[in-house]
């Protein structure tokens, strides 16, 4: 459950950044370039948010070694 919550928070923050990136690129270049930058960062943020969520919620205790 914590993993899902961290993922959703990461996605919301990441998608806000994607919108900002798209708007900044659109302002300095063409609208087409802004859309391409937005779409690229949009999908990248899902991947990045998942990686962040898994890393943040990873168990801190190392796995026990089986007795030999």
Secondary structure as UniProt FT lines:
FT   HELIX           2..28
FT   HELIX           31..56
//
